[in-house]
């Protein structure tokens, strides 16, 4: 389903930044299979947390130290005992399961906290 068009001003409100996953833990309390992630966005933003339903396509070892694109200005969301502060972006793997997605990573190394345009 294609979503309705938005203005550039609307898109410009979304703060998407590059961060590096510095810690990954299983999240057995989550309703759907998930990891708890700690993502470093550099000194200006710091380290933020995220709950991500990516266990079907990425092993914990593959995620550690990987750069990812995240929305950093959504309201934090309490997921069970864990506060998810940022949304890790990525496409669905093409399956019918909406939780089967793959993290979006830059092709080259980027400075932590760099905005995504």
Backbone as ProteinMPNN parsed JSONL, in Angstrom:
{"seq_chain_A": "XXXXXXXXXXXXXXXXXXXXXXXXXXXXXXXXXXXXXXXXXXXXXXXXXXXXXXXXXXXXXXXXXXXXXXXXXXXXXXXXXXXXXXXXXXXXXXXXXXXXXXXXXXXXXXXXXXXXX", "coords_chain_A": {"N_chain_A": [[0.838, -1.179, 0.0], [0.66, 2.1, -0.943], [1.471, 5.066, 0.671], [-0.162, 8.245, 1.431], [0.824, 11.266, -0.317], [3.223, 13.519, 1.088], [4.324, 16.744, 2.228], [7.502, 18.352, 1.6], [8.189, 19.753, 3.845], [6.853, 18.299, 5.846], [8.278, 15.861, 5.72], [10.744, 16.82, 6.468], [10.476, 17.164, 9.174], [11.005, 14.741, 10.31], [13.573, 13.249, 12.009], [16.191, 11.604, 10.976], [18.924, 9.62, 11.663], [22.34, 8.39, 11.594], [23.532, 5.712, 13.471], [25.504, 3.603, 15.663], [25.244, 0.252, 16.547], [25.864, -0.739, 19.744], [25.364, -2.522, 21.724], [23.595, -5.551, 22.159], [20.802, -7.377, 23.155], [18.792, -10.257, 23.884], [15.198, -10.146, 23.958], [13.086, -11.424, 25.711], [10.658, -10.775, 26.959], [9.146, -9.335, 25.182], [6.256, -9.077, 23.063], [6.377, -9.954, 20.395], [9.053, -11.715, 18.722], [12.073, -10.178, 19.514], [14.917, -7.923, 19.722], [16.763, -6.123, 22.203], [18.287, -3.098, 21.712], [21.169, -1.018, 21.972], [22.164, 2.018, 20.835], [24.659, 4.024, 19.561], [24.882, 7.414, 18.925], [26.835, 9.302, 18.755], [28.574, 12.106, 20.348], [26.886, 14.39, 20.578], [24.196, 13.493, 20.607], [24.224, 11.056, 21.967], [23.826, 7.755, 23.484], [21.11, 5.752, 22.615], [18.13, 3.737, 23.121], [16.492, 0.877, 21.599], [13.794, -1.232, 20.734], [13.662, -3.917, 18.627], [12.172, -5.803, 16.088], [13.773, -7.893, 14.675], [14.854, -10.382, 14.707], [14.541, -12.568, 13.038], [15.977, -12.213, 10.717], [18.515, -11.259, 11.3], [21.318, -12.102, 13.17], [22.408, -11.736, 16.575], [25.202, -11.331, 16.683], [25.741, -10.344, 14.139], [24.667, -7.84, 14.252], [26.0, -6.313, 16.169], [28.096, -3.537, 16.444], [27.311, -2.597, 13.977], [26.41, -0.067, 11.68], [23.418, 1.823, 11.555], [20.335, 3.2, 10.274], [18.179, 5.432, 11.864], [15.093, 6.728, 13.186], [15.108, 9.387, 15.289], [13.482, 11.15, 16.633], [10.898, 10.372, 17.42], [8.273, 9.944, 19.856], [9.316, 8.371, 22.87], [8.696, 4.87, 23.446], [7.152, 2.681, 25.635], [7.853, -0.634, 26.003], [6.847, -3.324, 27.404], [9.072, -3.998, 30.006], [10.954, -2.268, 28.968], [12.249, 0.746, 27.583], [11.825, 2.054, 24.475], [13.542, 4.217, 22.535], [14.253, 5.092, 19.985], [13.57, 4.496, 16.475], [14.566, 1.898, 14.531], [15.312, 1.712, 11.135], [14.266, -0.055, 8.163], [13.692, -2.359, 5.398], [10.966, -4.691, 4.784], [11.472, -8.213, 4.402], [10.176, -9.242, 2.218], [8.456, -11.26, 2.794], [5.244, -12.456, 4.012], [5.027, -11.949, 6.659], [4.94, -9.291, 8.781], [6.922, -8.708, 10.624], [9.316, -9.561, 9.679], [11.927, -8.084, 8.946], [14.737, -6.164, 7.711], [17.668, -4.553, 8.795], [18.501, -1.218, 7.84], [21.405, -0.064, 6.44], [24.239, 2.164, 6.044], [26.155, 2.345, 2.978], [28.815, 3.053, 3.108], [31.162, 3.911, 5.717], [29.901, 6.156, 8.104], [29.792, 9.27, 9.882], [28.946, 9.118, 13.307], [25.701, 9.99, 14.272], [25.197, 11.443, 12.012], [22.966, 13.168, 9.836], [20.36, 11.681, 7.873], [19.419, 12.086, 4.605]], "CA_chain_A": [[0.0, 0.0, 0.0], [1.4, 3.36, -1.026], [0.925, 6.058, 1.597], [-0.435, 9.53, 0.761], [1.932, 12.205, -0.464], [3.425, 14.523, 2.126], [5.152, 17.846, 1.764], [8.895, 18.307, 2.037], [8.199, 20.264, 5.223], [6.478, 17.172, 6.708], [9.418, 14.942, 5.759], [11.835, 17.496, 7.164], [10.238, 17.038, 10.612], [11.511, 13.438, 10.748], [15.021, 13.32, 12.224], [16.789, 10.285, 10.727], [20.366, 9.732, 11.899], [23.151, 7.172, 11.596], [24.08, 5.314, 14.762], [26.189, 2.303, 15.67], [24.744, -0.644, 17.586], [26.979, -1.042, 20.645], [24.963, -3.598, 22.635], [22.413, -6.283, 21.706], [20.331, -8.405, 24.091], [17.492, -10.853, 23.604], [14.11, -9.473, 24.655], [12.056, -12.464, 25.837], [9.39, -10.229, 27.445], [8.426, -8.699, 24.072], [5.158, -9.862, 22.506], [6.918, -10.566, 19.179], [10.5, -11.905, 18.884], [12.762, -8.889, 19.387], [16.159, -7.636, 20.431], [16.967, -4.811, 22.81], [19.485, -2.518, 21.11], [21.717, 0.25, 22.436], [22.712, 2.593, 19.61], [25.458, 5.229, 19.813], [24.726, 8.442, 17.895], [27.884, 10.303, 18.915], [28.564, 12.902, 21.577], [25.779, 15.35, 20.638], [22.927, 12.806, 20.891], [24.473, 10.014, 22.96], [23.351, 6.396, 23.229], [19.661, 5.588, 22.751], [17.691, 2.343, 23.098], [15.439, 0.528, 20.653], [13.311, -2.611, 20.648], [13.559, -4.156, 17.187], [11.723, -7.14, 15.697], [14.66, -8.24, 13.561], [15.553, -11.63, 15.056], [14.399, -13.586, 11.992], [16.896, -11.961, 9.607], [19.83, -10.838, 11.762], [21.792, -12.657, 14.432], [22.978, -10.718, 17.47], [26.597, -11.076, 16.302], [25.744, -9.535, 12.909], [24.205, -6.494, 14.551], [26.944, -5.59, 17.014], [28.983, -2.601, 15.742], [26.771, -2.243, 12.664], [25.773, 1.242, 11.552], [22.015, 1.719, 11.159], [19.578, 4.449, 10.149], [17.105, 5.443, 12.865], [14.34, 7.938, 13.5], [15.45, 9.673, 16.684], [12.603, 12.132, 17.271], [9.583, 9.881, 17.818], [8.098, 9.819, 21.299], [9.733, 7.058, 23.378], [7.586, 3.922, 23.602], [7.393, 1.66, 26.647], [7.524, -1.968, 25.524], [7.083, -4.136, 28.598], [9.968, -3.329, 30.948], [12.018, -1.607, 28.215], [11.875, 1.979, 26.901], [12.372, 2.166, 23.126], [13.659, 5.655, 22.286], [14.428, 5.366, 18.56], [13.051, 3.486, 15.561], [15.534, 1.422, 13.55], [14.649, 1.615, 9.836], [14.644, -1.117, 7.247], [12.603, -2.928, 4.602], [10.511, -6.056, 5.003], [12.224, -9.125, 3.538], [9.325, -9.719, 1.134], [7.53, -12.284, 3.264], [3.96, -11.932, 4.465], [5.154, -11.633, 8.085], [5.406, -7.897, 8.875], [8.072, -8.557, 11.526], [10.519, -10.045, 8.987], [12.564, -6.969, 8.262], [16.194, -6.132, 7.634], [18.123, -3.202, 9.132], [19.019, -0.379, 6.769], [22.747, 0.375, 6.817], [24.938, 2.922, 5.001], [27.118, 1.585, 2.181], [30.148, 3.423, 3.58], [31.182, 4.38, 7.097], [29.41, 7.523, 8.273], [29.996, 9.82, 11.229], [27.821, 8.859, 14.189], [24.814, 11.146, 14.406], [24.991, 12.117, 10.718], [21.581, 13.142, 9.359], [20.048, 10.974, 6.632], [18.585, 12.961, 3.761]], "C_chain_A": [[0.882, 1.241, 0.0], [0.701, 4.373, -0.13], [0.694, 7.369, 0.866], [0.808, 10.411, 0.685], [1.991, 13.144, 0.729], [4.295, 15.628, 1.545], [6.591, 17.631, 2.226], [9.012, 18.784, 3.473], [7.829, 19.16, 6.208], [7.654, 16.205, 6.845], [10.548, 15.53, 6.587], [11.676, 17.454, 8.688], [10.806, 15.737, 11.167], [13.032, 13.513, 10.829], [15.601, 11.911, 12.137], [18.297, 10.45, 10.83], [21.021, 8.36, 11.813], [23.684, 6.939, 13.004], [24.754, 3.959, 14.639], [25.656, 1.48, 16.837], [25.926, -1.078, 18.448], [26.642, -2.151, 21.641], [23.674, -4.213, 22.112], [22.067, -7.321, 22.765], [19.03, -8.994, 23.567], [16.441, -10.123, 24.435], [12.94, -10.453, 24.804], [10.702, -11.948, 26.313], [8.562, -9.57, 26.335], [7.353, -9.643, 23.523], [5.596, -10.617, 21.25], [8.422, -10.712, 19.35], [11.267, -10.619, 18.564], [14.114, -8.921, 20.074], [16.01, -6.291, 21.128], [18.288, -4.303, 22.255], [19.871, -1.239, 21.833], [22.509, 0.803, 21.26], [23.39, 3.918, 19.938], [25.329, 6.178, 18.629], [25.765, 9.547, 18.026], [27.636, 11.187, 20.117], [27.382, 13.866, 21.68], [24.474, 14.693, 21.096], [23.094, 11.749, 21.98], [23.943, 8.657, 22.525], [21.869, 6.319, 23.542], [19.316, 4.106, 22.632], [16.591, 2.133, 22.068], [15.076, -0.94, 20.815], [13.051, -2.87, 19.171], [13.206, -5.614, 16.891], [12.511, -7.608, 14.473], [15.349, -9.58, 13.771], [15.495, -12.674, 13.946], [15.406, -13.417, 10.859], [18.297, -11.552, 10.03], [20.149, -11.486, 13.096], [22.393, -11.537, 15.269], [24.39, -10.335, 17.046], [26.693, -10.217, 15.05], [25.403, -8.075, 13.185], [25.219, -5.664, 15.327], [27.944, -4.814, 16.164], [28.519, -2.241, 14.327], [26.163, -0.849, 12.718], [24.365, 1.049, 11.003], [21.414, 3.114, 11.034], [18.384, 4.366, 11.088], [16.387, 6.779, 12.889], [14.575, 8.205, 14.975], [14.485, 10.636, 17.368], [11.155, 11.686, 17.4], [9.492, 9.919, 19.333], [8.617, 8.452, 21.734], [8.506, 6.181, 23.624], [7.984, 2.866, 24.623], [6.933, 0.317, 26.094], [7.862, -2.925, 26.654], [7.988, -3.357, 29.547], [11.036, -2.45, 30.283], [11.487, -0.352, 27.522], [12.597, 2.051, 25.552], [12.347, 3.636, 22.731], [13.781, 6.017, 20.812], [13.866, 4.211, 17.741], [14.129, 3.142, 14.541], [14.791, 1.179, 12.241], [15.144, 0.435, 9.018], [13.442, -1.657, 6.501], [12.204, -4.313, 5.101], [11.252, -6.957, 4.027], [11.398, -9.707, 2.398], [8.349, -10.795, 1.563], [6.224, -11.633, 3.703], [3.982, -11.578, 5.948], [5.709, -10.223, 8.224], [6.588, -7.708, 9.817], [9.374, -9.063, 10.896], [11.172, -8.905, 8.232], [14.062, -6.965, 8.494], [16.651, -4.707, 7.944], [18.725, -2.509, 7.911], [20.361, 0.19, 7.214], [23.375, 1.197, 5.698], [25.927, 2.031, 4.248], [28.552, 1.845, 2.624], [30.029, 3.906, 5.016], [30.749, 5.84, 7.144], [29.69, 7.984, 9.696], [28.755, 9.548, 12.061], [27.016, 10.13, 14.383], [24.566, 11.88, 13.104], [23.524, 12.047, 10.31], [21.484, 12.359, 8.048], [19.092, 11.85, 5.856], [17.861, 12.161, 2.72]], "O_chain_A": [[1.751, 1.396, 0.858], [-0.521, 4.514, -0.175], [1.273, 7.598, -0.196], [1.716, 10.312, 1.511], [0.968, 13.516, 1.305], [4.921, 15.459, 0.498], [6.859, 16.833, 3.124], [9.837, 18.279, 4.234], [8.414, 19.078, 7.288], [7.986, 15.779, 7.951], [11.227, 14.814, 7.322], [12.643, 17.686, 9.414], [11.063, 15.637, 12.367], [13.699, 13.805, 9.837], [15.518, 11.128, 13.083], [18.882, 11.309, 10.17], [20.369, 7.323, 11.938], [24.216, 7.847, 13.643], [24.596, 3.259, 13.639], [25.62, 1.949, 17.974], [26.869, -1.701, 17.96], [27.529, -2.662, 22.325], [22.769, -3.502, 21.675], [22.938, -8.062, 23.22], [18.258, -8.315, 22.889], [16.749, -9.553, 25.482], [11.93, -10.33, 24.112], [9.688, -12.612, 26.097], [7.385, -9.279, 26.543], [7.529, -10.861, 23.523], [5.232, -11.778, 21.06], [9.028, -9.909, 20.06], [11.125, -10.049, 17.482], [14.416, -9.801, 20.88], [15.236, -5.435, 20.701], [19.299, -5.002, 22.319], [19.009, -0.469, 22.255], [23.415, 0.145, 20.747], [22.78, 4.817, 20.516], [25.622, 5.818, 17.489], [25.589, 10.626, 17.46], [26.633, 11.048, 20.816], [26.918, 14.132, 22.789], [23.731, 15.276, 21.886], [22.209, 11.567, 22.816], [23.649, 8.437, 21.35], [21.422, 6.762, 24.6], [20.104, 3.316, 22.111], [15.862, 3.058, 21.709], [15.948, -1.788, 21.008], [12.304, -2.129, 18.531], [13.858, -6.536, 17.381], [11.968, -7.704, 13.373], [16.326, -9.886, 13.088], [16.326, -13.582, 13.92], [15.667, -14.364, 10.118], [19.194, -11.501, 9.188], [19.355, -11.429, 14.035], [22.833, -10.517, 14.738], [24.741, -9.155, 17.045], [27.635, -9.437, 14.911], [25.806, -7.183, 12.438], [25.288, -4.446, 15.158], [28.568, -5.378, 15.265], [29.276, -1.639, 13.566], [25.485, -0.494, 13.682], [24.136, 0.231, 10.112], [21.916, 4.078, 11.611], [17.665, 3.367, 11.112], [16.986, 7.827, 12.645], [14.281, 7.359, 15.82], [14.64, 10.918, 18.556], [10.262, 12.529, 17.481], [10.514, 9.926, 20.02], [8.385, 7.463, 21.038], [7.429, 6.672, 23.962], [9.029, 2.229, 24.491], [5.761, 0.149, 25.756], [9.022, -3.293, 26.841], [7.715, -2.198, 29.861], [11.927, -1.943, 30.964], [10.402, -0.376, 26.94], [13.826, 2.103, 25.497], [11.279, 4.236, 22.605], [13.446, 7.136, 20.424], [13.705, 3.097, 18.24], [14.555, 4.004, 13.772], [13.755, 0.514, 12.231], [16.282, -0.013, 9.16], [12.302, -1.443, 6.914], [12.985, -5.011, 5.748], [11.624, -6.516, 2.94], [11.879, -10.584, 1.68], [7.497, -11.205, 0.774], [6.116, -10.408, 3.756], [3.039, -10.961, 6.442], [6.846, -9.975, 7.823], [7.203, -6.642, 9.811], [10.427, -8.995, 11.529], [10.994, -8.77, 7.022], [14.58, -7.67, 9.36], [16.085, -3.75, 7.414], [19.368, -3.137, 7.071], [20.445, 0.851, 8.249], [23.084, 0.962, 4.525], [26.469, 1.079, 4.81], [29.406, 0.963, 2.528], [28.946, 4.265, 5.477], [31.179, 6.654, 6.327], [29.811, 7.165, 10.607], [27.635, 9.725, 11.582], [27.567, 11.203, 14.626], [23.803, 12.846, 13.08], [22.9, 10.992, 10.421], [22.401, 12.374, 7.228], [18.076, 12.301, 6.385], [17.114, 12.722, 1.919]]}, "name": "protein", "num_of_chains": 1, "seq": "XXXXXXXXXXXXXXXXXXXXXXXXXXXXXXXXXXXXXXXXXXXXXXXXXXXXXXXXXXXXXXXXXXXXXXXXXXXXXXXXXXXXXXXXXXXXXXXXXXXXXXXXXXXXXXXXXXXXX"}
